[in-house]
């Protein structure tokens, strides 16, 4: 029986077959993730390996067949991978992509030739890119959605915590963010600025762009601390840069609170020993959240009805000396046991937008221990 005959048969017996979801859900969905990062860490941190790790845990939870292709931080390779996936005669059901180095527009245009549906994660398109190709489910119909973390809220919460640690001292802040062409880099900085604008006498001494690496941040921190000897807070936009900045602070014997974003294991170790004041955690779960949304979509619960086709998720949390031990144990020692099914509206129907708060998996794992 072909697909058209099957539709007629369903209609004949009065079954609800008004969408493709009923057919898609009969078999485990197949997902290809075009990971822009490195398969093996080479100095820019484990962020993208962890995205794949937790994505894999979530895929097992949902019986999703996941294939990960690493671009090794080479956007030209990533474009070639998108072309290869688009040419497949046995296409996957879904392709997950990232707007790394502004490559998503071209990938979306390439993948428009594929029957696979495309989900963009982590880095949204810029306004200029959207003016060129439109929004989700418009000119490119198989681009079904975009899922990003609310990076501005993450930056806001980090600076809020660091300012609280200062007590009554006025915040004098140095910032090292990523490259200026990456939307998430700018969003994190915007969140920091939003908090500082609300704090009396707080100011940013200087914000500089970096290449996301330890060595670059170490060097920049030393220069900035020499330039601003009265600075008392330094923040960086990822783990490698935060650890590099901390190295620069320690070499300069400066009395500066250092915080960052990412919360990889090596950074959490420095939170435990007091070197780093805080890290904002959760970015590496974005792939797992994508698996939740795709699983629900595949089973007839379109995430567009619960937050829209472009979702900015507010789940980033500050990890500090009081909660770092629990977080590290649950996420990194027992991460393979995380139950991402808790977030699925198919498995746990509930009204309203998705709630991807990390407290759900932390609390669930704590109960099981």
Protein Blocks (a to p, Z undefined) as FASTA:
>chain_A
ZZklmmmmmmmnopacfbfklmmmmpccddddddfbdfbdghiajklmmmmmmmmmmmmm
nopacddddekhpaklmmmmmmmmmmpmbdcfbdcddfehhlmmmmmmmmmmpmbdcdde
hiacdfklmmmnopehilmmmlnbdcdddfklmmmmmmmmmmmmnomaccddddddddfk
lmklmmmmmmmmmmmmmpghiacfbacddehiaklmmmmmmmmmmmmmmbcbdcdfbfkl
mmmmmmmmmmnopacddddehjpaklmmmmmnomambdcehjlmmmmmmmmmmmmmmnop
afklnnpjbdcddfbccddfklmmmmmmmmmmmmmmpcfklmpmklmgcedjddfbfklm
mmmmmmmZZ
